């Protein structure tokens, strides 16, 4: 019950959920970007060193729970975010952790840029 309630509390990208469902049988890794939840006790942003340490602790904890390690990860220390390449089960358990604010698929099926509608490029010289 706690896991399902926790999943509702974070924002999980629909594309990430689709990829997790598709790869649940172990058909390759999932790439996901996570943002950390900011501590409510302080108004200041966490230091880059604190972010790095928190992510490493979090990944070790999930590894102990799942029994598998991520294939790769990178911490965006100044953004309070990180990217993980790991089996679907690892990513799913990681997304359910209390420290996670958002979980997004690193690979999206289409461009994130919204094309303009009804606009034509200017042909006049500037």
Residue, then its C-alpha position, 0 to 999 in steps of 0.5 A: x500500500x505504501x508503494x502505491x501511495x508513494x507513486x501517486x505523490x511523485x510525478x512519473x513521466x507517462x513515457x517512463x511508465x510505458x518504458x518500465x511496463x514494456x521492459x518489465x520482463x528484463x528486455x534491456x535497461x531503462x534510462x531515467x532522469x530523477x530530481x530530488x525532493x528538496x528538504x522542507x526544513x531548509x529554504x537553502x538549496x543543498x550543496x553540490x557535495x550533499x547532492x552527490x552523497x545523497x544520490x550515492x546513498x540512494x543508489x546503494x540502498x536501492x541496489x541492496x533492495x533489488x539485488x542489481x546495480x545500475x549500469x551507469x549513472x551521472x549526478x547533476x550536482x548543481x541541479x539536484x538531479x541525476x540520470x540512471x541507466x538500469x534494469x526496469x525493476x531498479x528504476x521502478x524501485x528507485x522512483x518509489x523512494x521518498x527522496x525522489x520528486x520527479x522521474x522522467x524518461x531520458x529517451x522520449x519518442x519525439x522532440x520536446x520542442x513544440x513546433x510553431x503553428x501557422x507561422x511562416x519563416x520570414x523571407x525578408x533580410x534583417 
